[in-house]
Amino acid sequence: MHTRLNQAHPYALGLFRIVVGLLFACHGAAALFGLFGDSSVAAGTWPKWYAAAIQLIGGGLVALGLGTRIAALISSGSMAYAYFTVHQADGLFPIQNGGEAAAIFCWVFLLLVFSGPGALSLDRLFRRDDTERGEDRAREQVSAVRA
C-alpha cells in the first residue's frame, strides 16, 4: 500500500495545487471584478487592489502549474502580509481575528514552494525535455562507473 501511495503522490500534489490555485484565483476575481456577490475594489487602491491582482494572477499560475514556485512564493508573502497587517491587530490567533484563510493560504503556498508543482503542470511539460536529457546523462554515468 505504501508503494501505491508513493506512486500517486505527484498526482495528488498536482490536484491539490490545482484546487488551491483556483480557490485563490476566485478570491482575486471577486475583489477585482465584483464576482461571487462581492463588491469590486477601486483600481490601484493600496493594498487591496494589488492583493487581489496577486490572488488572481498567482492563483491562476499556480493552478496551471506555470512558474509554480515563484507564483507560490509571492502568493504566500502576500498572505503573510495580509495576516500581519489586517488580521493580527484583532487578536493573536487566526480563530480570534478572522485570519484563518490568510494563514492557511500562506502556509499552503509556502509548502508548494518547497514541494514543487507535482504532476499535471505546465512547468513539468516544458521541462520534460531537459529532465529526460538529465536522466539519460545520469544513466550513462552510472553505466560507465559500473563498467
C-alpha positions in Angstrom: 0.0 0.0 0.0 2.9 2.4 0.8 4.3 1.9 -2.7 1.0 2.7 -4.3 0.6 5.8 -2.2 4.1 6.9 -3.2 3.3 6.4 -6.9 0.1 8.5 -6.5 2.0 11.3 -4.7 2.8 13.5 -7.7 -0.8 13.3 -8.9 -2.3 14.1 -5.5 0.1 17.0 -5.2 -0.9 18.2 -8.7 -4.6 18.1 -7.9 -4.0 19.8 -4.6 -2.1 22.6 -6.4 -4.9 23.0 -9.0 -7.7 23.3 -6.3 -5.8 25.7 -4.1 -4.8 27.8 -7.1 -8.4 28.0 -8.4 -9.7 28.9 -4.9 -7.1 31.7 -4.6 -7.9 33.0 -8.1 -11.6 33.2 -7.2 -10.7 35.5 -4.3 -8.9 37.8 -6.6 -11.6 37.7 -9.3 -14.2 38.5 -6.7 -12.3 41.5 -5.4 -11.2 42.8 -8.9 -14.4 42.3 -10.8 -17.1 42.1 -8.1 -17.9 38.4 -8.9 -19.5 35.9 -6.5 -21.5 38.5 -4.6 -18.5 40.6 -3.6 -18.0 44.3 -4.4 -15.1 45.3 -6.6 -12.1 47.2 -5.3 -11.1 50.5 -6.9 -8.2 50.1 -9.3 -4.8 51.0 -7.8 -6.0 51.0 -4.2 -3.2 50.0 -1.8 -3.1 47.3 -0.7 -6.5 45.7 -1.6 -6.3 46.0 -5.4 -2.7 44.8 -5.5 -3.5 41.9 -3.2 -6.5 41.0 -5.5 -4.2 41.1 -8.6 -1.7 38.8 -6.9 -4.6 36.5 -5.9 -6.0 36.3 -9.4 -2.7 36.0 -11.3 -0.8 34.0 -8.7 -3.7 31.6 -8.2 -4.1 31.2 -12.0 -0.4 30.5 -12.4 -0.4 28.0 -9.5 -3.5 26.2 -10.9 -1.9 25.9 -14.3 1.5 24.9 -12.8 3.3 27.6 -14.6 6.1 29.3 -12.7 4.6 27.5 -9.7 7.4 28.0 -7.1 7.8 31.8 -7.8 4.0 32.4 -8.0 3.5 30.4 -4.8 6.3 32.4 -3.0 4.7 35.7 -4.0 1.2 34.5 -3.0 2.5 33.2 0.3 4.2 36.5 1.0 1.1 38.5 0.2 -1.0 36.3 2.6 1.6 36.7 5.3 1.4 40.5 4.8 -2.4 40.4 4.9 -2.4 38.4 8.1 0.1 40.6 10.0 -1.3 43.9 8.8 -5.0 43.3 8.6 -5.9 40.4 11.0 -3.4 40.3 13.8 -4.4 43.6 15.2 -7.7 42.0 16.2 -6.1 39.1 18.2 -3.1 36.8 18.3 -4.7 33.6 16.9 -6.4 33.3 13.5 -9.6 31.9 15.1 -9.8 35.2 17.1 -9.0 37.6 14.3 -10.7 36.1 11.3 -7.4 35.4 9.5 -7.8 31.6 9.0 -7.9 31.9 5.2 -4.9 34.2 5.1 -2.9 31.9 7.4 -3.9 28.7 5.6 -3.2 30.1 2.1 0.2 31.5 3.4 1.3 28.0 4.6 -0.1 26.1 1.7 1.7 28.3 -0.8 4.9 28.0 1.2 4.5 24.2 1.1 4.2 24.4 -2.7 7.3 26.5 -2.9 9.3 23.6 -1.4 7.3 20.6 -2.8 7.0 21.9 -6.4 4.0 21.6 -8.7 3.6 17.8 -8.8 2.1 16.2 -11.8 -0.3 17.8 -14.3 1.6 21.0 -14.5 2.8 23.2 -17.4 6.2 23.5 -15.6 6.6 19.8 -15.9 5.5 19.8 -19.6 8.0 22.5 -20.6 10.9 21.0 -18.6 10.3 17.4 -19.7 13.0 17.5 -22.4 15.6 18.9 -20.0 14.7 16.4 -17.4 14.8 13.5 -19.7 18.2 14.5 -21.1 19.5 14.8 -17.5 18.1 11.4 -16.6 19.8 9.9 -19.7 23.1 11.5 -18.7 22.8 10.2 -15.2 22.1 6.6 -16.5 25.1 6.9 -18.8 27.3 7.9 -15.8 26.1 5.1 -13.7 26.7 2.6 -16.5 30.2 4.0 -17.0 31.0 3.6 -13.3 29.7 0.0 -13.3 31.8 -0.9 -16.4 
